[in-house]
């Protein structure tokens, strides 16, 4: 399974979440983070983590997305949508192709390669799929990383107008990273290649992007 890298470190346990954001303690965890690129000794500057799912559970799914994942892209779709556990589906236009910027999460900062789109999001949406139309078919093109602005308290994506941009890690970059990881893990044959469903991640607060080139500041 795939999620945002800032959501967990290797060996972190994963529990099933419900629609109200609660976790089913003291139930057994359903998986474990086995790799997080932003915490890796050799990082590829990607805000992505891989989870090994070890058991099944009933947990909240905000919607369904076609499981086709982009393995190569001449260019990103001009319109993309994201599916998040908090704000569900929101859509907007692509604003920037992938570039390096500073990812700020809690008290740490990392270089992070991500694209941007005019899409509303908030805390808890990180790790959800970003998708658009590629050659006439709905295709996952990335994973939610963060935003360039915070959604104001008491506001929702339905009742606010901001210049917020969603940041997302490209699926093509994640695929290349996954192949590197699977090639060196002895247990790789027993693992399922990362799934790209919104339900395949655990809840976490979305990251903050401080964009050095545009001098935008945000915090989720």
GUKE-555858 format. One record per residue (C-alpha): x, z, y; residue in three letters. Coordinates in steps of 0.02 Angstrom, whole numbers, plus 50000, padded with zeros to 5 digits. Layout:
residues N
XZYALA ...
This chain:
residues 220
500005000050000UNK 500544996950179UNK 500405007950335UNK 501305010450500UNK 503055017650482UNK 502775031850605UNK 501355038150496UNK 502515045950367UNK 504245048750297UNK 504805045750117UNK 504075058749997UNK 502625062750113UNK 501035064650011UNK 499475054550047UNK 497705061150035UNK 496045051850043UNK 495155052850211UNK 493305052450254UNK 492355043950396UNK 492475059550505UNK 494375060350485UNK 494365074850361UNK 495495075350209UNK 494905080950039UNK 495955096450015UNK 496315104349895UNK 496125088449795UNK 497675080449723UNK 498575067549832UNK 498225049349793UNK 499975043249830UNK 501655045549913UNK 502655036750049UNK 504125028449962UNK 504895019350111UNK 504735020450301UNK 505805008150397UNK 505935018150558UNK 506635032950459UNK 507775022350350UNK 509665023850362UNK 509745005050385UNK 508215000250487UNK 507564982750520UNK 506634988950676UNK 504924987550596UNK 503555000650614UNK 503004999550433UNK 502975010650279UNK 502555007550096UNK 501485019449993UNK 501455020549805UNK 499645023649754UNK 499625034949601UNK 497765038849580UNK 496065033049639UNK 494825042149749UNK 493255039249851UNK 493775037550031UNK 493165029650191UNK 493355011050220UNK 492865005150396UNK 492594987250337UNK 493214973250226UNK 494554960550266UNK 495034945250164UNK 496624949850070UNK 497534933650113UNK 499194938250195UNK 500254926650301UNK 501894922850213UNK 502474910650347UNK 501804906450520UNK 502244892350638UNK 501384902650772UNK 500194917350783UNK 498314914450806UNK 497774914550988UNK 496364926650943UNK 496624941550829UNK 495584956350770UNK 496074973250701UNK 495144984850584UNK 495435003250618UNK 494705019050545UNK 494215025650718UNK 493735010650824UNK 493264999050680UNK 493404980550721UNK 493974975050893UNK 494604957950944UNK 495524949351085UNK 496784936251136UNK 498624936051092UNK 499704940651242UNK 501504940851177UNK 502444935251024UNK 503544947950935UNK 504924955851038UNK 505974971551031UNK 505374986551133UNK 505445005451126UNK 504235013951007UNK 503885031751064UNK 503125043650937UNK 503045062350969UNK 504795066851030UNK 505715051950956UNK 506055033951006UNK 506525018750903UNK 506795000350932UNK 505294991150862UNK 504904972750839UNK 503064969350874UNK 501844956850948UNK 500464961151073UNK 498644956451098UNK 497244961551218UNK 496364972251087UNK 495654989751108UNK 496255003650991UNK 496535022350988UNK 497265037050891UNK 497025035150704UNK 496975016150697UNK 498835014250655UNK 499185005250493UNK 497594995050495UNK 497654976250467UNK 497754963650608UNK 497014946750563UNK 496534929850632UNK 496134912150580UNK 497594902650503UNK 497254884950442UNK 495394888450443UNK 495464904650342UNK 495444922950392UNK 497214929050364UNK 498104945650389UNK 499504942850514UNK 500074960650548UNK 499854979450545UNK 499314990350692UNK 500764999750772UNK 500135006550939UNK 499525002151113UNK 500235000451287UNK 498905012151360UNK 497885026851299UNK 496005025851281UNK 495315038451405UNK 494515054151334UNK 492655051851309UNK 492805032951313UNK 492605020651171UNK 493085002651150UNK 491264998151184UNK 491165006451355UNK 492865004151433UNK 493794990151521UNK 495684991851526UNK 497244981351523UNK 497704989251356UNK 498714979051234UNK 498784982251048UNK 500504981150968UNK 500684975450789UNK 502074972550663UNK 502054954850593UNK 501534952250413UNK 502914939450388UNK 504234952350438UNK 503434965250323UNK 503434953050178UNK 505284949750198UNK 505644968350207UNK 504584971750052UNK 505574958949953UNK 507204967450002UNK 506524984549951UNK 505774978849787UNK 507394970049741UNK 508394986249749UNK 507144998749680UNK 507385001349490UNK 505545005649469UNK 504964990049562UNK 504234982049405UNK 503004996449391UNK 502434995349572UNK 501014985149638UNK 501574973549777UNK 500934980949942UNK 499054979149967UNK 498384975250139UNK 496704984150143UNK 496214995850284UNK 495825008750150UNK 497605008250082UNK 498335019350217UNK 498135037350269UNK 497535042450440UNK 498815045350576UNK 498875045250764UNK 499325028250832UNK 501035026250908UNK 501505023651088UNK 502455008651149UNK 503565009451303UNK 503894991251341UNK 505594989351423UNK 505344971251473UNK 503624973251552UNK 503904991351609UNK 502204996351539UNK 501925014351489UNK 500665020351362UNK 500245034851252UNK 499105036851103UNK 
